[in-house]
Amino acid sequence: MAGLKFRVLLDEKGNEEVFRDILIDENDTFESLYKCILDSVGFQQEQMASFYMSNDNWDKGFEITYMDMGFDDDPDLIQPAIMGKTKLKDFVKNDDQKMILVHDFLRMWIFLIELIDVTDKTPENPKVLVSVGKAPKEDSKSVERDDLQFQTDSDLDEDYDEFGFNEFEDGYDEFDL
């Protein structure tokens, strides 16, 4: 068995650098790593999240989700793995393996994760070895309301009028059934 030492950098616009070094057993799951990361920055585990395997350019690759999203209806789709069922050793293959963690898809907290060491020390539980910088509060990042495309009933009425769908607003009395 081996211990994996990851550097986890919170990709934040602030001036202060925030990162954690975490040591975890290679046989542990992505969910254990996820919970350790969130605990280390004081975030709650109440949001959707995904790990993405990455490369040197920090491109998103294969997805490992926090919850089963039930995509198994289409056998042609590549199914994402589930954090709680997926061991780190099954995906961490390179000496400098990179991953991206997206936590809370509305606020888009992004953690850049890089394997920085493989050691003979295997902790019983994931542990934070180094903690640099103070993480912002989880709700400090605003949800961009302009990005959300909600339509009100009046917006829908305008759309129907534009396409002539409200031609018979006062009911179906124009039809003789």
N, C-alpha and C positions, 0 to 999 in steps of 0.2 A: 504494500500500500504506500501511497505517496500523499503528501500534502501539497495543495496548490495555493500559491500566494498570488492574489490578484491585487492590482492597483485599480481602485474605482474612483473616477473623477466625475464630479457633478458638473455637467455642462451648464453653467449659469452665467448670465450676463454681468453679474456683479464684479467688483474689482478684486474680491478676495477669492483665492484659490481654495477649493474644497475637495479634499480627496481622503480616501481611507485605504489602508492596506489590510486585506482580509486573508486569513489562512483557513482553509477548509479541506476536508478529506476528499480525495478524488472520487470516492464511492458515494459521496453525499449527492443530493439532488439539486437541481436548479432552484427549486422552491426554498431550500435551506439557504442558499446563497442570496436569493431575493430578500428573504426575511432579515438576514443579517445586514444587508445593505440598507434596507429601510430603517431598521432599528438604529443603525449607526448614524443616520442623519435625522432621526426623530420623526419619520413619516409613518402614517398609518397604512395598514394592509387592506384598505377598503376599496381600492380602485383596480381597474383592469390594468394588466401589464403584460409585456412580452420581452423576452430576450431575442436578439437577432445575432446569429453568428456573423462575424465580420472579417474584413481583410485589412491590409495596411492602409487602404484609402477610406476606411470606416464606412464601407458600403453595407447596407442591410442584406443579409443572406437568409438562411433557413430560420424560421420562427419557432420559438418555444414559448407557448402561452401559459398564463397563470391558471386559466380555467378552460375547460373543454367547451368550445364554442359550437359543437355539434355539426361540424362541416362534413361529417362522414356520409352524407346523403349522396354525394357524387364521387364514385370510385376513381374517376380520372383526376381529381384534385390531389395535389400533394398535401397530406394532412400535417398540420403543425403538431409538434410534440407538446406534451403537457409537463409543466415544471415539476409537479409532485411525483411524476412517474419516470422522469428522465435523469439519469446519473450524469454528473459532470464529465466523467472519464469517457463517456460515449461520444462526446462532441469536442472536448478540449484535446486537440491532437498536436498542435504546434507549440514550440517553445515560447513563442510570443503571441499566442492566441488572443484575438481581439473579439469583443462582444459589445453589443449595444443593448442597454436596458431602457425601455420606455415605460415609465410609470405614469398613470393617469393620462389617458389619451386626450382629455380636454385641456389640461394644463401643460401637457407634454414635457414632463420632467425627464431629462435624458442623462443617463449615466454611461460614460465610456469606460470600458473594463478591459484591462490587459493583464495577461498572465506574466508575472515578473520573476517567478521562481518556482521550481519544483523541489520539494525537500523531503527528507525521510521522516520528518516530524508530521505526524497525523493527529490533529486534535480530535477529541471526542465530539466537540461541537464547534461550529464555525466561530472564529474569534477575530476581533479587530486588533491588529498589531500596532498600527499607526493611525492617528486621527489628526488631520491638518485642516484648519479652517472651520468656521462655524457655518453650518448649513442654514439656509433661509427657512422660514416657516413654510410648511407645505402649502398653505392657502395664500401665500404671499404672491404667487404667480397668478395673474388674473386670467380668466377664461375670456378669450377673444370673442365677444358677442357677434362681431361682424362676420366671423367665419362660420357661425352657425346659421343654417338656412331654415329658419322656422317660418311657416306661413300661418297667418291668422285666418279666421273664417272670411274676413273681408278681402284678404288677398286672394283667397280661393274664388270668391264670388267674382272679383275682377277678371281672373283668368277664365272663368266660365263665360262671362259676358264677352270677352275678347274673341272667343271661339264660337259664340252663338249658342252656348249650351243653356242659357237662361231664357230661351225664347218663350217658354211656357211657364213663366214665373208663378202665375196664379193657379197652377195645378194642371190636371190632365183633362179639363172640361172641353178642350178643343178636339179631343178624340171621341169618336162614337164607337164605343165598345159593344 
